[in-house]
Amino acid sequence: MIYLDNQASSPCDPRVLDAMAPYWQRLYGNPHSIEHGRGLMLAGKVEEARGQVAGAIGADPREIIFTSGATEANNLAIKGAALFAHKHSGKAGAERRKILTFATEHKCVLQSAKAMSDFGFETIVLPVGHDGLADWDAYQAALDEQVLLVSTMAVNNETGVIQPIARLAEAAKAVGAKFHCDAAQALGKIPLDVGTLGVDLLSLSGHKAYGPMGIGALYVRRRPRMRLEPLFSGGGQERELRAGTLPLPLVVGLGKAAELAAQEQAQDAARLGVWQRACLEVITRRGNLMRVNGSLEQRIAHNLNISFLKLDREAMLRAWTGFAVSSGSACSAADVEPSYVLTSMGVDPSEAQCSLRLSFGRQTRDEDIKQVLAVLDSPSLAGSSE
Ligand SMILES: *Cc1c(COP(=O)(O)O)cnc(C)c1O
């Protein structure tokens, strides 16, 4: 089996596993029990990992809050910002009550924003173009002094399209709105620097970047200070923003994964970019049989989302036997509803249903991609007409 589903989850890097190994058993303990030496040592490890995560995105370690993953980080960013504003709002109607986001965001962003309607917030879901990029005119028209928060992903999990975060964030700042970026798919794939991007909040996930599952982080800007209401009640960990005992081995693993992501981003992207161009050559040559969804310019090197024009779903899946690939988002794999990400880009629903995401990773071997090229060039993609 050739694993091409790295955007659903990437394998733990062996160096991450090595870094975590001592803390499951030999060096066990609670990093919050700082009245003894072991606890103090583990607390030091937490801070070391916090520094590694901060370093990977150009942040101050005090700006990193560990969470259980990007889903929780996105919930904390959006709901935390809205609930804080709600709690401290003055006269009715005088406050910022709008949340802007885009149609191709991850479900956890869309649902978190919409859930805030219970507290009087209006969520505006903005369109994207056929290339998957944010519709700039619609965004400009929606931005005003009533916008509390804008939430946009850096890299799309289905199409690999890269949004112009710095430009979007600058426009939000111009009307006094805060900006959240879901960077779950960006860490290790594109350069990430919170200062350059100009964001107030940024979400990360361990298992999308060769780290462990069950851990992520939220960057929360200190200057100017981004204020959030915590979602959990408890022991006041993580600067009172995220209660709960930190899962120390996972924290150590995320730190190592983030460090590797920053170090190896450029070389991973360069290697996979060569293969992506080789695939695109075949796809272009056989353009009557298949097409790539999403911008060809603004995309990561690790993704190809392809619609097969002459095949039905079964024939498409047959052609890709032996490959672990995604034909819809993991959450809704059982039903065959066309992907909302593709349909909101204006991809025809029948074409959207006959599409696959190939996502390549650090562990993907050159021989694996040669096999992808063989399938892309094979007669089986031509359907029954040939
Ligand atoms: C996977 C993913 C998430 C959710 O991350 P978890 O750590 O699995 O909760 C959020 N946003 C995007 C873009 C993702 O790809």
PDBQT file of the ligand as one rigid body, heavy atoms in Angstrom, charges set to zero:
ROOT
HETATM    1  C1  LIG A 401      -6.896  18.375  10.416  1.00  0.00    +0.000 C 
HETATM    2  C2  LIG A 401      -7.316  19.784  10.385  1.00  0.00    +0.000 A 
HETATM    3  C3  LIG A 401      -7.922  20.372  11.488  1.00  0.00    +0.000 A 
HETATM    4  C4  LIG A 401      -8.208  19.588  12.741  1.00  0.00    +0.000 C 
HETATM    5  O1  LIG A 401      -7.019  19.236  13.370  1.00  0.00    +0.000 OA
HETATM    6  P1  LIG A 401      -6.986  18.131  14.534  1.00  0.00    +0.000 P 
HETATM    7  O2  LIG A 401      -5.646  18.344  15.171  1.00  0.00    +0.000 OA
HETATM    8  O3  LIG A 401      -7.109  16.803  13.859  1.00  0.00    +0.000 OA
HETATM    9  O4  LIG A 401      -8.105  18.418  15.461  1.00  0.00    +0.000 OA
HETATM   10  C5  LIG A 401      -8.273  21.694  11.396  1.00  0.00    +0.000 A 
HETATM   11  N1  LIG A 401      -8.053  22.419  10.286  1.00  0.00    +0.000 NA
HETATM   12  C6  LIG A 401      -7.451  21.886   9.209  1.00  0.00    +0.000 A 
HETATM   13  C7  LIG A 401      -7.200  22.742   8.016  1.00  0.00    +0.000 C 
HETATM   14  C8  LIG A 401      -7.069  20.554   9.220  1.00  0.00    +0.000 A 
HETATM   15  O5  LIG A 401      -6.508  20.036   8.143  1.00  0.00    +0.000 OA
ENDROOT
TORSDOF 0
